[in-house]
Every structure is written in structure tokens, then in C-alpha cells.
Amino acid sequence: MGNELGQKNRRCVICEEEKQNGYYLCSFFICLDCERGMVHTEVEHPAYKRFIKQLKKAMSSQKYIHN
Ligand SMILES: [Zn+2]
């Protein structure tokens, strides 16, 4: 139940590449490579800030898709 991975476009919101392996955080797809990086990332690390930035970008583009 609730597994929509098959039909959705699996494009990572962080690296912006289409990946086979990953998961959805809220409705944003994050590939395993970036997920793995995040776990080891300190909050103040540039990579984390980049993640937040990409997430916001993904949110605004999703708003566009919904329109
Ligand atoms: Zn990624």
C-alpha cells in the first residue's frame, strides 16, 4: 500500500538525476547516494544547505506542476 515508486518519475531532488534506488521524503524523491551523504552530513555542512535549497526548489516546481 502506498507504494507509488513504479509509476513516478524518480528524479532525485538533490542531484537532479534519475536514479533507480531511493525513497520519498514527503513527496520528494531522494536517491540512495544523496541519502547516504545526508546521514553523514552535519547541519552546518554546505551539502546540507544545498539539500535544503534543492528541496525548496523542488517544492516550488511541484507547486507549478499542481497548477
Ligand atoms: Zn541524488
N, CA, C, O and the ligand as a Tripos MOL2 file, in Angstrom:
@<TRIPOS>MOLECULE
protein
  269   267    68     0     0
PROTEIN
NO_CHARGES

@<TRIPOS>ATOM
      1 N           0.8240   -1.2050    0.0000 N.3       1 MET1
      2 CA          0.0000    0.0000    0.0000 C.3       1 MET1
      3 C           0.8560    1.2500    0.0000 C.2       1 MET1
      4 O           1.8890    1.3060    0.6670 O.2       1 MET1
      5 N           0.4390    2.2150   -0.7220 N.am      2 GLY2
      6 CA          1.1420    3.4810   -0.7310 C.3       2 GLY2
      7 C           2.4550    3.4730   -1.4990 C.2       2 GLY2
      8 O           3.1850    4.4640   -1.4920 O.2       2 GLY2
      9 N           2.7530    2.3910   -2.1450 N.am      3 ASN3
     10 CA          3.9950    2.3390   -2.9010 C.3       3 ASN3
     11 C           3.7520    2.7970   -4.3370 C.2       3 ASN3
     12 O           3.2080    2.0610   -5.1600 O.2       3 ASN3
     13 N           4.1620    4.0140   -4.6100 N.am      4 GLU4
     14 CA          3.9180    4.5740   -5.9390 C.3       4 GLU4
     15 C           5.2100    4.7130   -6.7210 C.2       4 GLU4
     16 O           5.2630    5.4250   -7.7240 O.2       4 GLU4
     17 N           6.2300    4.0460   -6.2710 N.am      5 LEU5
     18 CA          7.5380    4.2010   -6.8970 C.3       5 LEU5
     19 C           7.5340    3.7950   -8.3710 C.2       5 LEU5
     20 O           8.2500    4.3740   -9.1890 O.2       5 LEU5
     21 N           6.7210    2.7950   -8.6930 N.am      6 GLY6
     22 CA          6.7590    2.2460  -10.0430 C.3       6 GLY6
     23 C           6.4150    3.2380  -11.1300 C.2       6 GLY6
     24 O           7.0570    3.2590  -12.1800 O.2       6 GLY6
     25 N           5.4010    4.0660  -10.8900 N.am      7 GLN7
     26 CA          4.9040    4.9210  -11.9480 C.3       7 GLN7
     27 C           5.4920    6.3220  -11.9250 C.2       7 GLN7
     28 O           5.4190    7.0550  -12.9120 O.2       7 GLN7
     29 N           6.0680    6.6830  -10.8070 N.am      8 LYS8
     30 CA          6.5220    8.0710  -10.6820 C.3       8 LYS8
     31 C           7.8850    8.2940  -11.3180 C.2       8 LYS8
     32 O           8.6910    7.3800  -11.4920 O.2       8 LYS8
     33 N           8.0870    9.5190  -11.6430 N.am      9 ASN9
     34 CA          9.3680    9.9290  -12.1670 C.3       9 ASN9
     35 C          10.3650   10.0220  -11.0190 C.2       9 ASN9
     36 O          10.2560   10.8920  -10.1540 O.2       9 ASN9
     37 N          11.3160    9.1340  -11.0230 N.am     10 ARG10
     38 CA         12.2510    9.0860   -9.9010 C.3      10 ARG10
     39 C          13.4580    9.9650  -10.1850 C.2      10 ARG10
     40 O          14.5340    9.4920  -10.5510 O.2      10 ARG10
     41 N          13.2440   11.2190  -10.0090 N.am     11 ARG11
     42 CA         14.3380   12.1530  -10.2230 C.3      11 ARG11
     43 C          14.7080   12.7510   -8.8750 C.2      11 ARG11
     44 O          13.8850   13.3850   -8.2160 O.2      11 ARG11
     45 N          15.9210   12.5460   -8.4840 N.am     12 CYS12
     46 CA         16.3790   12.9950   -7.1820 C.3      12 CYS12
     47 C          16.3370   14.5180   -7.0910 C.2      12 CYS12
     48 O          16.8090   15.2190   -7.9860 O.2      12 CYS12
     49 N          15.7660   15.0170   -5.9970 N.am     13 VAL13
     50 CA         15.6550   16.4680   -5.8420 C.3      13 VAL13
     51 C          16.9940   17.1030   -5.4980 C.2      13 VAL13
     52 O          17.1420   18.3220   -5.5810 O.2      13 VAL13
     53 N          17.9550   16.3000   -5.1200 N.am     14 ILE14
     54 CA         19.2400   16.8590   -4.6990 C.3      14 ILE14
     55 C          20.2450   16.8780   -5.8450 C.2      14 ILE14
     56 O          20.7850   17.9330   -6.1790 O.2      14 ILE14
     57 N          20.4920   15.7410   -6.4370 N.am     15 CYS15
     58 CA         21.4790   15.7060   -7.5250 C.3      15 CYS15
     59 C          20.8050   15.8920   -8.8880 C.2      15 CYS15
     60 O          21.4780   16.0480   -9.9060 O.2      15 CYS15
     61 N          19.4730   15.8720   -8.8930 N.am     16 GLU16
     62 CA         18.6860   16.0940  -10.1030 C.3      16 GLU16
     63 C          18.9710   15.0670  -11.1860 C.2      16 GLU16
     64 O          18.9030   15.3550  -12.3810 O.2      16 GLU16
     65 N          19.2900   13.8690  -10.7370 N.am     17 GLU17
     66 CA         19.4950   12.7890  -11.6860 C.3      17 GLU17
     67 C          18.4370   11.7200  -11.4660 C.2      17 GLU17
     68 O          17.9480   11.5230  -10.3540 O.2      17 GLU17
     69 N          18.1000   11.0420  -12.5400 N.am     18 GLU18
     70 CA         17.1460    9.9430  -12.3980 C.3      18 GLU18
     71 C          17.8670    8.7140  -11.8990 C.2      18 GLU18
     72 O          18.8390    8.2510  -12.4950 O.2      18 GLU18
     73 N          17.3660    8.1950  -10.7870 N.am     19 LYS19
     74 CA         18.0090    7.0480  -10.1570 C.3      19 LYS19
     75 C          17.0030    5.9360   -9.9350 C.2      19 LYS19
     76 O          15.8000    6.1650   -9.8090 O.2      19 LYS19
     77 N          17.5350    4.7260   -9.8910 N.am     20 GLN20
     78 CA         16.6830    3.5620   -9.6570 C.3      20 GLN20
     79 C          16.3850    3.3790   -8.1750 C.2      20 GLN20
     80 O          15.2840    2.9860   -7.7890 O.2      20 GLN20
     81 N          17.3820    3.6690   -7.3610 N.am     21 ASN21
     82 CA         17.2410    3.3890   -5.9400 C.3      21 ASN21
     83 C          17.1410    4.6660   -5.1220 C.2      21 ASN21
     84 O          17.9620    5.5750   -5.2490 O.2      21 ASN21
     85 N          16.1160    4.7120   -4.2770 N.am     22 GLY22
     86 CA         15.9300    5.8780   -3.4440 C.3      22 GLY22
     87 C          14.5870    5.7900   -2.7410 C.2      22 GLY22
     88 O          13.9420    4.7410   -2.7560 O.2      22 GLY22
     89 N          14.1700    6.8670   -2.1350 N.am     23 TYR23
     90 CA         12.8970    6.8510   -1.4370 C.3      23 TYR23
     91 C          12.3100    8.2560   -1.4390 C.2      23 TYR23
     92 O          12.9680    9.2250   -1.8170 O.2      23 TYR23
     93 N          11.0670    8.3400   -1.0090 N.am     24 TYR24
     94 CA         10.3940    9.6270   -0.9630 C.3      24 TYR24
     95 C          10.4150   10.2130    0.4360 C.2      24 TYR24
     96 O          10.0290    9.5710    1.4130 O.2      24 TYR24
     97 N          10.8730   11.4370    0.4980 N.am     25 LEU25
     98 CA         10.7940   12.2010    1.7300 C.3      25 LEU25
     99 C           9.6800   13.2090    1.4890 C.2      25 LEU25
    100 O           9.8050   14.1000    0.6500 O.2      25 LEU25
    101 N           8.5850   13.0580    2.2350 N.am     26 CYS26
    102 CA          7.3470   13.7330    1.8720 C.3      26 CYS26
    103 C           7.0390   13.2710    0.4480 C.2      26 CYS26
    104 O           6.8220   12.0770    0.2380 O.2      26 CYS26
    105 N           7.0110   14.1470   -0.5110 N.am     27 SER27
    106 CA          6.7510   13.6940   -1.8750 C.3      27 SER27
    107 C           7.9670   13.9050   -2.7560 C.2      27 SER27
    108 O           7.8610   13.8970   -3.9830 O.2      27 SER27
    109 N           9.1150   14.0910   -2.1370 N.am     28 PHE28
    110 CA         10.3250   14.3500   -2.8940 C.3      28 PHE28
    111 C          11.1920   13.1070   -2.9360 C.2      28 PHE28
    112 O          11.4780   12.4810   -1.9160 O.2      28 PHE28
    113 N          11.5900   12.7790   -4.1200 N.am     29 PHE29
    114 CA         12.4280   11.6010   -4.2790 C.3      29 PHE29
    115 C          13.8870   11.9410   -3.9780 C.2      29 PHE29
    116 O          14.4370   12.9230   -4.4760 O.2      29 PHE29
    117 N          14.4820   11.1100   -3.1610 N.am     30 ILE30
    118 CA         15.8960   11.2760   -2.8380 C.3      30 ILE30
    119 C          16.6000    9.9620   -3.1190 C.2      30 ILE30
    120 O          16.2040    8.9160   -2.6060 O.2      30 ILE30
    121 N          17.6280   10.0140   -3.9210 N.am     31 CYS31
    122 CA         18.3250    8.7950   -4.2690 C.3      31 CYS31
    123 C          19.1810    8.3120   -3.1000 C.2      31 CYS31
    124 O          19.5020    9.0720   -2.1860 O.2      31 CYS31
    125 N          19.5340    7.0550   -3.1540 N.am     32 LEU32
    126 CA         20.2800    6.4700   -2.0460 C.3      32 LEU32
    127 C          21.6440    7.1240   -1.8660 C.2      32 LEU32
    128 O          22.1450    7.2420   -0.7480 O.2      32 LEU32
    129 N          22.2320    7.5440   -2.9660 N.am     33 ASP33
    130 CA         23.5460    8.1820   -2.8710 C.3      33 ASP33
    131 C          23.4680    9.4630   -2.0460 C.2      33 ASP33
    132 O          24.3080    9.7050   -1.1780 O.2      33 ASP33
    133 N          22.4520   10.2810   -2.3240 N.am     34 CYS34
    134 CA         22.3090   11.5310   -1.5960 C.3      34 CYS34
    135 C          21.8450   11.2690   -0.1710 C.2      34 CYS34
    136 O          22.2550   11.9590    0.7620 O.2      34 CYS34
    137 N          20.9880   10.2690   -0.0090 N.am     35 GLU35
    138 CA         20.5150    9.9230    1.3220 C.3      35 GLU35
    139 C          21.6820    9.5070    2.1850 C.2      35 GLU35
    140 O          21.7900    9.8900    3.3500 O.2      35 GLU35
    141 N          22.5500    8.7190    1.5920 N.am     36 ARG36
    142 CA         23.7270    8.2460    2.3070 C.3      36 ARG36
    143 C          24.6050    9.4360    2.7010 C.2      36 ARG36
    144 O          25.1620    9.4820    3.7980 O.2      36 ARG36
    145 N          24.7140   10.3890    1.7850 N.am     37 GLY37
    146 CA         25.5120   11.5740    2.0640 C.3      37 GLY37
    147 C          24.9120   12.4090    3.1740 C.2      37 GLY37
    148 O          25.6350   12.9550    4.0070 O.2      37 GLY37
    149 N          23.5840   12.5120    3.1890 N.am     38 MET38
    150 CA         22.9050   13.3260    4.1840 C.3      38 MET38
    151 C          23.1080   12.7950    5.5970 C.2      38 MET38
    152 O          23.2640   13.5640    6.5460 O.2      38 MET38
    153 N          23.1040   11.4940    5.7230 N.am     39 VAL39
    154 CA         23.2360   10.8910    7.0460 C.3      39 VAL39
    155 C          24.5480   11.2920    7.7010 C.2      39 VAL39
    156 O          24.6440   11.4510    8.9180 O.2      39 VAL39
    157 N          25.5470   11.4490    6.8540 N.am     40 HIS40
    158 CA         26.8700   11.7840    7.3790 C.3      40 HIS40
    159 C          27.1430   13.2870    7.3340 C.2      40 HIS40
    160 O          28.2620   13.7460    7.5630 O.2      40 HIS40
    161 N          26.0990   14.0200    7.0360 N.am     41 THR41
    162 CA         26.2830   15.4600    6.8580 C.3      41 THR41
    163 C          25.8710   16.2360    8.0920 C.2      41 THR41
    164 O          24.7650   16.0700    8.6080 O.2      41 THR41
    165 N          26.7400   17.0550    8.5410 N.am     42 GLU42
    166 CA         26.4150   17.9550    9.6500 C.3      42 GLU42
    167 C          25.4480   19.0240    9.1460 C.2      42 GLU42
    168 O          25.4230   19.3590    7.9620 O.2      42 GLU42
    169 N          24.6610   19.5440   10.0710 N.am     43 VAL43
    170 CA         23.6480   20.5340    9.6880 C.3      43 VAL43
    171 C          24.2810   21.7680    9.0560 C.2      43 VAL43
    172 O          23.6930   22.3860    8.1690 O.2      43 VAL43
    173 N          25.4490   22.1160    9.4990 N.am     44 GLU44
    174 CA         26.0800   23.3300    9.0020 C.3      44 GLU44
    175 C          26.9460   23.0760    7.7720 C.2      44 GLU44
    176 O          27.5860   23.9800    7.2370 O.2      44 GLU44
    177 N          26.9450   21.8520    7.3560 N.am     45 HIS45
    178 CA         27.7480   21.4970    6.1930 C.3      45 HIS45
    179 C          27.1210   22.0630    4.9170 C.2      45 HIS45
    180 O          25.8960   22.0800    4.7900 O.2      45 HIS45
    181 N          27.9350   22.5210    3.9840 N.am     46 PRO46
    182 CA         27.4190   23.0660    2.7310 C.3      46 PRO46
    183 C          26.5120   22.1060    1.9870 C.2      46 PRO46
    184 O          25.5520   22.5290    1.3420 O.2      46 PRO46
    185 N          26.8040   20.8260    2.0690 N.am     47 ALA47
    186 CA         25.9920   19.8490    1.3660 C.3      47 ALA47
    187 C          24.5730   19.8170    1.9260 C.2      47 ALA47
    188 O          23.6080   19.6000    1.1940 O.2      47 ALA47
    189 N          24.4640   20.0330    3.2150 N.am     48 TYR48
    190 CA         23.1380   20.0510    3.8270 C.3      48 TYR48
    191 C          22.3560   21.2720    3.3760 C.2      48 TYR48
    192 O          21.1620   21.1880    3.0900 O.2      48 TYR48
    193 N          23.0390   22.4020    3.3160 N.am     49 LYS49
    194 CA         22.3900   23.6250    2.8510 C.3      49 LYS49
    195 C          21.9410   23.4760    1.4100 C.2      49 LYS49
    196 O          20.8900   23.9700    1.0040 O.2      49 LYS49
    197 N          22.7660   22.7830    0.6580 N.am     50 ARG50
    198 CA         22.4200   22.5300   -0.7250 C.3      50 ARG50
    199 C          21.1690   21.6640   -0.8000 C.2      50 ARG50
    200 O          20.3070   21.8610   -1.6560 O.2      50 ARG50
    201 N          21.0900   20.7080    0.1080 N.am     51 PHE51
    202 CA         19.9240   19.8460    0.1560 C.3      51 PHE51
    203 C          18.6600   20.6600    0.4300 C.2      51 PHE51
    204 O          17.6440   20.4800   -0.2410 O.2      51 PHE51
    205 N          18.7270   21.5510    1.4140 N.am     52 ILE52
    206 CA         17.5810   22.3950    1.7490 C.3      52 ILE52
    207 C          17.1870   23.2660    0.5550 C.2      52 ILE52
    208 O          16.0090   23.4530    0.2530 O.2      52 ILE52
    209 N          18.1960   23.7790   -0.0970 N.am     53 LYS53
    210 CA         17.9500   24.6280   -1.2490 C.3      53 LYS53
    211 C          17.2450   23.8510   -2.3640 C.2      53 LYS53
    212 O          16.2950   24.3330   -2.9810 O.2      53 LYS53
    213 N          17.7400   22.6410   -2.5980 N.am     54 GLN54
    214 CA         17.1510   21.8020   -3.6280 C.3      54 GLN54
    215 C          15.7310   21.4010   -3.2600 C.2      54 GLN54
    216 O          14.8600   21.2920   -4.1230 O.2      54 GLN54
    217 N          15.5090   21.1820   -1.9690 N.am     55 LEU55
    218 CA         14.1880   20.7890   -1.5050 C.3      55 LEU55
    219 C          13.1830   21.9180   -1.7280 C.2      55 LEU55
    220 O          12.0530   21.6870   -2.1590 O.2      55 LEU55
    221 N          13.6150   23.1320   -1.4290 N.am     56 LYS56
    222 CA         12.7460   24.2900   -1.6420 C.3      56 LYS56
    223 C          12.4530   24.4790   -3.1200 C.2      56 LYS56
    224 O          11.3390   24.8170   -3.5200 O.2      56 LYS56
    225 N          13.4640   24.2550   -3.9010 N.am     57 LYS57
    226 CA         13.3130   24.3730   -5.3470 C.3      57 LYS57
    227 C          12.3150   23.3340   -5.8600 C.2      57 LYS57
    228 O          11.4770   23.6110   -6.7180 O.2      57 LYS57
    229 N          12.4370   22.1340   -5.3060 N.am     58 ALA58
    230 CA         11.5310   21.0630   -5.6940 C.3      58 ALA58
    231 C          10.1050   21.3790   -5.2740 C.2      58 ALA58
    232 O           9.1530   21.0740   -5.9920 O.2      58 ALA58
    233 N           9.9680   21.9890   -4.1150 N.am     59 MET59
    234 CA          8.6380   22.3560   -3.6320 C.3      59 MET59
    235 C           7.9760   23.3650   -4.5540 C.2      59 MET59
    236 O           6.7940   23.2360   -4.8740 O.2      59 MET59
    237 N           8.7340   24.3710   -4.9840 N.am     60 SER60
    238 CA          8.1560   25.4000   -5.8340 C.3      60 SER60
    239 C           7.8370   24.8370   -7.2140 C.2      60 SER60
    240 O           6.8500   25.2400   -7.8300 O.2      60 SER60
    241 N           8.6470   23.9230   -7.7020 N.am     61 SER61
    242 CA          8.3660   23.3390   -9.0050 C.3      61 SER61
    243 C           7.1760   22.4070   -8.9260 C.2      61 SER61
    244 O           6.4330   22.2460   -9.8940 O.2      61 SER61
    245 N           6.9960   21.7860   -7.7530 N.am     62 GLN62
    246 CA          5.8470   20.9070   -7.5780 C.3      62 GLN62
    247 C           4.5610   21.7290   -7.5630 C.2      62 GLN62
    248 O           3.5260   21.3010   -8.0730 O.2      62 GLN62
    249 N           4.6470   22.9040   -6.9740 N.am     63 LYS63
    250 CA          3.5070   23.8020   -6.9690 C.3      63 LYS63
    251 C           3.1040   24.1170   -8.4030 C.2      63 LYS63
    252 O           1.9230   24.2210   -8.7380 O.2      63 LYS63
    253 N           4.1100   24.2610   -9.2210 N.am     64 TYR64
    254 CA          3.8710   24.5620  -10.6270 C.3      64 TYR64
    255 C           3.1600   23.3990  -11.3090 C.2      64 TYR64
    256 O           2.2330   23.5960  -12.0940 O.2      64 TYR64
    257 N           3.6110   22.1820  -10.9970 N.am     65 ILE65
    258 CA          3.0150   21.0020  -11.6070 C.3      65 ILE65
    259 C           1.5480   20.8570  -11.2010 C.2      65 ILE65
    260 O           0.7050   20.4740  -12.0120 O.2      65 ILE65
    261 N           1.2580   21.1630   -9.9560 N.am     66 HIS66
    262 CA         -0.1090   21.0320   -9.4650 C.3      66 HIS66
    263 C          -1.0450   22.0190  -10.1220 C.2      66 HIS66
    264 O          -2.2550   21.7960  -10.1730 O.2      66 HIS66
    265 N          -0.4980   23.1010  -10.6230 N.am     67 ASN67
    266 CA         -1.3580   24.1670  -11.1570 C.3      67 ASN67
    267 C          -2.0250   23.7590  -12.4420 C.2      67 ASN67
    268 O          -2.7800   24.5390  -13.0210 O.2      67 ASN67
    269 ZN         20.6070   12.2060   -5.5830 Zn       68 ZN68
@<TRIPOS>BOND
     1     1     2 1
     2     2     3 1
     3     3     4 2
     4     3     5 am
     5     5     6 1
     6     6     7 1
     7     7     8 2
     8     7     9 am
     9     9    10 1
    10    10    11 1
    11    11    12 2
    12    11    13 am
    13    13    14 1
    14    14    15 1
    15    15    16 2
    16    15    17 am
    17    17    18 1
    18    18    19 1
    19    19    20 2
    20    19    21 am
    21    21    22 1
    22    22    23 1
    23    23    24 2
    24    23    25 am
    25    25    26 1
    26    26    27 1
    27    27    28 2
    28    27    29 am
    29    29    30 1
    30    30    31 1
    31    31    32 2
    32    31    33 am
    33    33    34 1
    34    34    35 1
    35    35    36 2
    36    35    37 am
    37    37    38 1
    38    38    39 1
    39    39    40 2
    40    39    41 am
    41    41    42 1
    42    42    43 1
    43    43    44 2
    44    43    45 am
    45    45    46 1
    46    46    47 1
    47    47    48 2
    48    47    49 am
    49    49    50 1
    50    50    51 1
    51    51    52 2
    52    51    53 am
    53    53    54 1
    54    54    55 1
    55    55    56 2
    56    55    57 am
    57    57    58 1
    58    58    59 1
    59    59    60 2
    60    59    61 am
    61    61    62 1
    62    62    63 1
    63    63    64 2
    64    63    65 am
    65    65    66 1
    66    66    67 1
    67    67    68 2
    68    67    69 am
    69    69    70 1
    70    70    71 1
    71    71    72 2
    72    71    73 am
    73    73    74 1
    74    74    75 1
    75    75    76 2
    76    75    77 am
    77    77    78 1
    78    78    79 1
    79    79    80 2
    80    79    81 am
    81    81    82 1
    82    82    83 1
    83    83    84 2
    84    83    85 am
    85    85    86 1
    86    86    87 1
    87    87    88 2
    88    87    89 am
    89    89    90 1
    90    90    91 1
    91    91    92 2
    92    91    93 am
    93    93    94 1
    94    94    95 1
    95    95    96 2
    96    95    97 am
    97    97    98 1
    98    98    99 1
    99    99   100 2
   100    99   101 am
   101   101   102 1
   102   102   103 1
   103   103   104 2
   104   103   105 am
   105   105   106 1
   106   106   107 1
   107   107   108 2
   108   107   109 am
   109   109   110 1
   110   110   111 1
   111   111   112 2
   112   111   113 am
   113   113   114 1
   114   114   115 1
   115   115   116 2
   116   115   117 am
   117   117   118 1
   118   118   119 1
   119   119   120 2
   120   119   121 am
   121   121   122 1
   122   122   123 1
   123   123   124 2
   124   123   125 am
   125   125   126 1
   126   126   127 1
   127   127   128 2
   128   127   129 am
   129   129   130 1
   130   130   131 1
   131   131   132 2
   132   131   133 am
   133   133   134 1
   134   134   135 1
   135   135   136 2
   136   135   137 am
   137   137   138 1
   138   138   139 1
   139   139   140 2
   140   139   141 am
   141   141   142 1
   142   142   143 1
   143   143   144 2
   144   143   145 am
   145   145   146 1
   146   146   147 1
   147   147   148 2
   148   147   149 am
   149   149   150 1
   150   150   151 1
   151   151   152 2
   152   151   153 am
   153   153   154 1
   154   154   155 1
   155   155   156 2
   156   155   157 am
   157   157   158 1
   158   158   159 1
   159   159   160 2
   160   159   161 am
   161   161   162 1
   162   162   163 1
   163   163   164 2
   164   163   165 am
   165   165   166 1
   166   166   167 1
   167   167   168 2
   168   167   169 am
   169   169   170 1
   170   170   171 1
   171   171   172 2
   172   171   173 am
   173   173   174 1
   174   174   175 1
   175   175   176 2
   176   175   177 am
   177   177   178 1
   178   178   179 1
   179   179   180 2
   180   179   181 am
   181   181   182 1
   182   182   183 1
   183   183   184 2
   184   183   185 am
   185   185   186 1
   186   186   187 1
   187   187   188 2
   188   187   189 am
   189   189   190 1
   190   190   191 1
   191   191   192 2
   192   191   193 am
   193   193   194 1
   194   194   195 1
   195   195   196 2
   196   195   197 am
   197   197   198 1
   198   198   199 1
   199   199   200 2
   200   199   201 am
   201   201   202 1
   202   202   203 1
   203   203   204 2
   204   203   205 am
   205   205   206 1
   206   206   207 1
   207   207   208 2
   208   207   209 am
   209   209   210 1
   210   210   211 1
   211   211   212 2
   212   211   213 am
   213   213   214 1
   214   214   215 1
   215   215   216 2
   216   215   217 am
   217   217   218 1
   218   218   219 1
   219   219   220 2
   220   219   221 am
   221   221   222 1
   222   222   223 1
   223   223   224 2
   224   223   225 am
   225   225   226 1
   226   226   227 1
   227   227   228 2
   228   227   229 am
   229   229   230 1
   230   230   231 1
   231   231   232 2
   232   231   233 am
   233   233   234 1
   234   234   235 1
   235   235   236 2
   236   235   237 am
   237   237   238 1
   238   238   239 1
   239   239   240 2
   240   239   241 am
   241   241   242 1
   242   242   243 1
   243   243   244 2
   244   243   245 am
   245   245   246 1
   246   246   247 1
   247   247   248 2
   248   247   249 am
   249   249   250 1
   250   250   251 1
   251   251   252 2
   252   251   253 am
   253   253   254 1
   254   254   255 1
   255   255   256 2
   256   255   257 am
   257   257   258 1
   258   258   259 1
   259   259   260 2
   260   259   261 am
   261   261   262 1
   262   262   263 1
   263   263   264 2
   264   263   265 am
   265   265   266 1
   266   266   267 1
   267   267   268 2
@<TRIPOS>SUBSTRUCTURE
     1 MET1         2 RESIDUE 1 A MET
     2 GLY2         6 RESIDUE 1 A GLY
     3 ASN3        10 RESIDUE 1 A ASN
     4 GLU4        14 RESIDUE 1 A GLU
     5 LEU5        18 RESIDUE 1 A LEU
     6 GLY6        22 RESIDUE 1 A GLY
     7 GLN7        26 RESIDUE 1 A GLN
     8 LYS8        30 RESIDUE 1 A LYS
     9 ASN9        34 RESIDUE 1 A ASN
    10 ARG10       38 RESIDUE 1 A ARG
    11 ARG11       42 RESIDUE 1 A ARG
    12 CYS12       46 RESIDUE 1 A CYS
    13 VAL13       50 RESIDUE 1 A VAL
    14 ILE14       54 RESIDUE 1 A ILE
    15 CYS15       58 RESIDUE 1 A CYS
    16 GLU16       62 RESIDUE 1 A GLU
    17 GLU17       66 RESIDUE 1 A GLU
    18 GLU18       70 RESIDUE 1 A GLU
    19 LYS19       74 RESIDUE 1 A LYS
    20 GLN20       78 RESIDUE 1 A GLN
    21 ASN21       82 RESIDUE 1 A ASN
    22 GLY22       86 RESIDUE 1 A GLY
    23 TYR23       90 RESIDUE 1 A TYR
    24 TYR24       94 RESIDUE 1 A TYR
    25 LEU25       98 RESIDUE 1 A LEU
    26 CYS26      102 RESIDUE 1 A CYS
    27 SER27      106 RESIDUE 1 A SER
    28 PHE28      110 RESIDUE 1 A PHE
    29 PHE29      114 RESIDUE 1 A PHE
    30 ILE30      118 RESIDUE 1 A ILE
    31 CYS31      122 RESIDUE 1 A CYS
    32 LEU32      126 RESIDUE 1 A LEU
    33 ASP33      130 RESIDUE 1 A ASP
    34 CYS34      134 RESIDUE 1 A CYS
    35 GLU35      138 RESIDUE 1 A GLU
    36 ARG36      142 RESIDUE 1 A ARG
    37 GLY37      146 RESIDUE 1 A GLY
    38 MET38      150 RESIDUE 1 A MET
    39 VAL39      154 RESIDUE 1 A VAL
    40 HIS40      158 RESIDUE 1 A HIS
    41 THR41      162 RESIDUE 1 A THR
    42 GLU42      166 RESIDUE 1 A GLU
    43 VAL43      170 RESIDUE 1 A VAL
    44 GLU44      174 RESIDUE 1 A GLU
    45 HIS45      178 RESIDUE 1 A HIS
    46 PRO46      182 RESIDUE 1 A PRO
    47 ALA47      186 RESIDUE 1 A ALA
    48 TYR48      190 RESIDUE 1 A TYR
    49 LYS49      194 RESIDUE 1 A LYS
    50 ARG50      198 RESIDUE 1 A ARG
    51 PHE51      202 RESIDUE 1 A PHE
    52 ILE52      206 RESIDUE 1 A ILE
    53 LYS53      210 RESIDUE 1 A LYS
    54 GLN54      214 RESIDUE 1 A GLN
    55 LEU55      218 RESIDUE 1 A LEU
    56 LYS56      222 RESIDUE 1 A LYS
    57 LYS57      226 RESIDUE 1 A LYS
    58 ALA58      230 RESIDUE 1 A ALA
    59 MET59      234 RESIDUE 1 A MET
    60 SER60      238 RESIDUE 1 A SER
    61 SER61      242 RESIDUE 1 A SER
    62 GLN62      246 RESIDUE 1 A GLN
    63 LYS63      250 RESIDUE 1 A LYS
    64 TYR64      254 RESIDUE 1 A TYR
    65 ILE65      258 RESIDUE 1 A ILE
    66 HIS66      262 RESIDUE 1 A HIS
    67 ASN67      266 RESIDUE 1 A ASN
    68 ZN68       269 GROUP 0 **** ****
